[in-house]
Amino acid sequence: MRMDRRLQKFLNVLALMAAIVLPRNSGAADLSGEWIGQITGPFDTPFTAQYSHVVLNVTGSKISGKWGQYAIAGSLASDDVTIELLDGSGKTIGTLTGTMKAGAVSGSGTVIPSRRMGSTVDPLPNDVTWNLMSSMPAPATPKTYDYDPKYFYGTYSAAEPPALHIFAGDTVRTRTYDGQGPDAHAIRHGTGGDVNTGPFYVEGALPGDTLVVHIVKLRANKLLGRQGSRFNQHAVTQAYALSAKYDPNFNGNWQQDIEKNVATLPPSPGLPHLTISMKTMLGCISVAPPGEEQYAGTDLGVFGGNLDYNDNVEGTTLYFPVFHPGALLGIGDAHGAMGDGEVVGTGLETSADVTFTVNVIRGYATPQVRAETKDYLISFGVSGSVPDSIQLATAQLADWLKHDYNLNDSEVALLLGDVMKYDITELVDPHFDVVAKVPKSVLATLNK
């Protein structure tokens, strides 16, 4: 008993000496790790605040790590935090001071904005506020969610509240809405066609990342597919459009045989027994567009949207640049089948059951949407004209191959000059969409 008391007294003395000699950072253990960083200027709104992945390492009173693309040098004194943001040359471009409280950090500071293109004058520092928020830890194993939509949205916007929060690796089973059909369970928001299911908030997806969406299963779930029977003005000459004599009573309602995966048109004099194979596709798939931009459900852009690509089918993987925390994924506008360009303004309009999984590529994103099928790598180009869309799609595909396959400009130009293909996917909506694609069979011979 006597020896135990002596030992305990000795240990108590050691603990007291350690408390006197060693500096104590009560927040060090809590500050180290991964965070979501937000920097907001005095005139910014929550939609234009800058979000970044932040990794902090605390050693004693010193802080190091990364804030997005910038290195960090800083200090921690009790719960007071000072962070300097350093560019690639080691120059300080921002100084942030704040306090750690209740598992978060907030404060104020100054940040030097990037120099505007063509300017020779360094910009003045901007006063900012900032926050560090804890990243929500992902579950130990991915989950599968059955989501029956309560709302469908007719706009692309970061203002729409998330329908469901999910993590990288998770799977969602849900359905799309047919714009001309009733839905017994959900409320429709917005006017016009092409309403979407969602949005789905993907935890950990931040601006500058890539959202990866893999379409696991996509099946039409209606026996009727409606299709227009008049050319859009962009698909034919003005002379043809003016001279065409369309039948006002023509029946474009296809009977869809889900089991046999075929669609049959009601007989007409010239098409008495037309049956086609179904290839169910998602006309709309998107993330929220940049900033406070808002688009109608029929529109498309760098965020995706009404891409109307007939290879966005079961088995396809799509890659989206992320513009807002959570990405805010939406899907809709299913077609039982559709030719290139959607030249009559519709496909076989229907609804569908959809199963998809998500993932996130951190710190890398291309300007517009990309995709991958079993046969091709695909680059989308969306703009106000077909020539501009071709250029955007080609340039993005070239940059993608340079990044992933370590090709120089001469090599990638020669390669695409021999094997690249173009598809015109969208001619009838507010913007045009062209995809450039390269066979994966050729890429398999390269050193990735």
N, C-alpha and C positions, 0 to 999 in steps of 0.2 A: 504494500500500500504506500509506504514511504517513498519508494523509487518512482511509483506512478505520479505522485504529487510533484516530485522534483522535476520529472520529465515534462509535465504539463506546464510548470512554471517557466522552464527553459524555452518551451515552444511559444509561450505567451510573450516572452521578452523578444524572441526573434521576430514575431509578428509586429511588435511595436516598433522595432528598429527598422523593419522594411517599410512601415508606413511613414516613418520620419525621413528616411533616406531616398526612397524611390518616388518620383513624380507620379501623380495619379490622374489618368484621363478617364473619367467615368463614362464618357461617351464613345471611347475608342472601339470597344467591342461591338457597340451598336452601329457605329458609322461605317465600319469596313463591310464591303459587299457590293451588291448590285442595287442600283436605284434608277428611278425615272426622273430626269431633270427637266425642269420647265423654266425658261427665261422669258419674261414678258416686259415689253417696253411700255412707257406711260400711256401711249395711245392705242395699244393693241387690244384686241378682244380675245376671249378664250379660243376662238377658232384660228387666230393667227399667231398665238404663242408658239415658241420654238421648243419642241420636245426632243430629248436625246437619251440614249442609253448612257448611264454613268456607272463607272466602276471605281470604288475608292479603296485604298489600302492605307491603313494607319499604323505607323511604327513610332512608338513613343508619342511625341507631340507633332510629328510630321505626317502630312497627307500627300499621297501620290495617286496616280490612276489616270483615267481617261474620261472626258466629257464629250461624247460624240467623237468628232475627228480631232479634238484638242487634247493635249496632255494637261495634267493637273500638277501644280505644286502648291502646297498649302500647309496650314497648321491648325491644331486643335488645342484649346486651352479650356479645360472643364467642358462646358457645353457651347462655347463660342467657336465658330468655324470661320476660317478665312481660306479662300480658294483663289488661286490665280490660274487663268486659262492661257495656255501657251500654244502658239502656232508651230508649224513644222520647223521653223528656224530658231525656236526658243523665245521668240518675242512675246511679251505679255499683251494679250488682246482683250483681257477682261479681268476685273478684280471683284470678287463677291465676298461679302461678309454676312454672317447670319448666326442663328442660334438653333441648337438642337433641342427639340421638345416633343415629348409624346410620340417618339418614333418617326419624326419628320424633321426636316431642316428648312428654314425659310429666312429670307433677309433681303438685302438690297445691294446695289453695286453699280458698276459701269462696264459697258462692253463696247468695243470699237467695231462698228459694222463693216462689212466687206466693202472695199472700194468699188464704186460703180464702174461698169465697163467704159473705157475711154477716158476716165478721169485721171488726172495726174496729182490730185490733192488728196492726202489722207483724210478720211472723215473724222469728225470729232466723236469722242465717246458719248454713248447714250446712257442715260440713267435707266436702270432696270430693276425689277423685282425678280426673285427667283425662289424656287422650291425644289426640294428633293423628296420624292415620294417613294415608299417601299414598293418594289416589284412584287406582285402577287405570286407566291410560289405555285408552281404547277403541281398537280396531283402526282403521286408516285406512278400511277398507271393512267394511260389515256382513257377517256370516257366516251360513251356513245349516247347521244341525246336524240330522243324522238320529239320533234318540235312541230306541233300543230299550229299553224299561223293564226294569230288573233287579229292581225292587221296586215294589210298590203299597202305599199307605198308607191305613188306615181311620180316620185321625184328622186333625184340623186343629190344628197346633201348631208353634211356632217351634223345638221341640226336634228335629224331624226333620232329618237331615242333607241338604244339597242334592244333588240328582242331577246337576245340570249348572249351570255358571256361564255366563251369557250377558250381552250388552250391549244397550243401547238400539239399536234398528234391526235386531237379529238375528232370524232366523227359525228355528223349530224344527219339524221333522216327526216326529211320534210317534203313539202310539195309546193308547186307553183300554181299560179292563178291564171285562168283563161279570161282575157279581158272582156269577152262577150258572154260569159257564162255566169250564172248566179253562184254564190258561195254561201253556204248555210252557216258557217262558223265564224267568219272574219269580216272586219270592217275595212272598207277601201278608202284610202286617203289619196287625194289628188285626182285630177281629171285627165282625160286622154287615155291612150293605150299603154301597154307595157308596164304594168305594175309589178313590183318585186316583193319577194319574201325576205324578211330580215328587218333591219341589218343585224349581222352577227358580229359581236365585239370579240376580237381575238386578243387575249391578254398577252402583253409583251411585244406586240407589233407597234412600232413607232415610225414616224417620218424618217425616210432614208433607208428603211428596210424593204424587203420584198415579201409580200404575202403569197404563199403557195397554196393553190386550191386544186385538189385532185378529185375529179368526178368519178366516184366509185360505181354508181348505178344511176341510170337515167331512163325512165320508161314512161311513155304516154299512158295516161289513166282515163282517157275518154274515148268513146266510140266514134266521135265526130271530129274531123279536122276541117276547118273553114279556110278557104283560099280565095283571094281576089282573082279576077280574070281580065284585068286591063293593065296595059303596060304603064309604068311610071314614066314621066317625061324625060328622065335622065337616061332611060334605057333604049330609046328609039329616036329617030330623027323627027323634027317638027312636022315634016311632010307626012310621015307615017301616022303620027299622032292625030293630025287633022283629018286624014282620010279614013282612019279606022272606023268601022261600023260594028260596034260591040253589041252583043245580044243582051238586052236588059234583063232577060229572064234566065240567063245561063246559071246553072246550078253548080257552084264550086264547093259544095259540102261533101268531102270525102268520108267514106265509111272506113274506119280504122279497125283492123283486126289485130288486137294486141297480141294474141297467142301466136298467130302466124307472122306477125310483124310486116303486114302489107296494108296498103290503103287502096280503095277502089272508088273511082269517080262514077257518079250516076251517068247512065248512057246519054250520049248526044249524037247527032248525025255523023260527025266526023270522028268521034271518040266513043264508039259503042261499047268497048270493054277495056278501058284503060285501068291497069293495076300497076302500082309501083311498090318497091320495097321501102319500108319506113326506116328512117335514120333519125331518131329523136335527138334533138339538139336544144341547147339553151341559147335563145336569142340574146338575152340580157344576163350579164354577170359583171359585177362592178365592186369597186371600193368607193368610199366617199371622195368627191373631187376636192382639189386644193382649196384652202382658205374658206371663204364664205360663199363660194360659188354654188349655185343650185341649178340643176338642169331637169327638164321634163324627162319622163320615162322613155320617150322615143329617141332621146339624144345619145351621143357617145363622145368619147374623148380620151385623154390620157389615163383616165380612171377606169376605162372600160365602158360599161353601159350597154347600149343597144348595138353590140358588135355584129350580131347576125352572121356569125361564121358557122357554116354547116359542119365543121369538124370540132366544134365545142360539144363533144358527145361523151358517152360513157367511155372511160379510159383516158380521157385527155387531162393533162395537168396544165393549169394556167398560172402565170406569174404576174403580180400586180405591184407597181410602185405604191408605197404607203404614204399618205399625205396627212393622216390624223391618227392619234392614238387609238389602237384597236382596229384600225383599217376600215371597219364598218362594211362588211361584205354583204352584198345583196344578189339574189338570183331571180330570174323570171322569164317570161315570154318564150315558153317552150313551143317547139314546132315538131310535128311528126315527121316532116321532111321539108327540104327547101333547096332550090337550085342556087347557084352562085348569084350574088348581087341582090337577092330578094326583089327581082325586077317588076313584080306585080304588086309590090307593097306589103305582101304577107308571105308567110310560109303556110304550111298546114297548121293553122293556129289551134293550139290545144293546151291542156294542162298536163303536168307530169309529176311523178314521184321521183325525188332526188335524194341520193346519198352522197355526201362529200366529206373529205377530210381536209384539214388545214395544217400548214406549217409556216415557219417564219425563217427567212434568211436575213440575218442581222448585218447592218452596215453596208448593204449593196442593193442598188435598185437601178434599173434602166428607165429611160424617159417615158416609155409607153408599155402597153401590155405585151407579154410574150406567152408562148404556149409550147407544149410538147406532146406529140402523139407517139404511137409506136413506130412511126415511119419518119417523122419530120420534127425539126426544130423550127418554130414559127414566130415571126415578128410582126406585130400589128402596127400600121401607120394610119392614124386618123387625122383628117384635116378638112379644109373647105374645098379641096379639089382632088381629083384622082392623081394628077402629076405630083402634087405635094405629098400625098399619102404614100405614093411609091417611094419617094425620096426618104421620107421618115422611116418607113418599114425597112428599106435597104440599109440605111445608116445604122439603125439600131441592131439589125442582124449582124452587120459587120463588126460593130463594137462588142457584141455578145461573143462572137467567135474569137475575136482578139483577146478578150478577157479570159474565156474558159479554155482556149486551145493554144494560147501563146503564139498567135500568128502575127506577122507584121502586115502593114497595109498592102504591100505588093502581093503577099501570099493570099490574104483574104480576098482581095479583088479578083485574082486569077481563079480562086476556088469558086466564088459565087458566079463569076462569068461563065463557068462551065456547067454548074449543077443547080443554080437557084431557080425557083419557080415562083410565080405570082398568082394569087387568087384575089379577085375583086369580090368582097364580101357584102358591101353595103352601098347602094346607089340611091336609096329613096328617102333617107332621113336627113336631119339638118346637117350632118357631116358625112364624108365619104370614108370608107374603110378598105384598105388594101393590105393583104398579108404577103410577106416575103418568106420563103421557107427553103430549107436545105435538107436533103436526105440524110438521115442518121446512118445509113449504110456507108456513105462516104466518110462521115465524121469518125466512124469506128476505125478507120485506117490511120487516123491522126494520133499524135501524142497529146493527150489531154493533161 
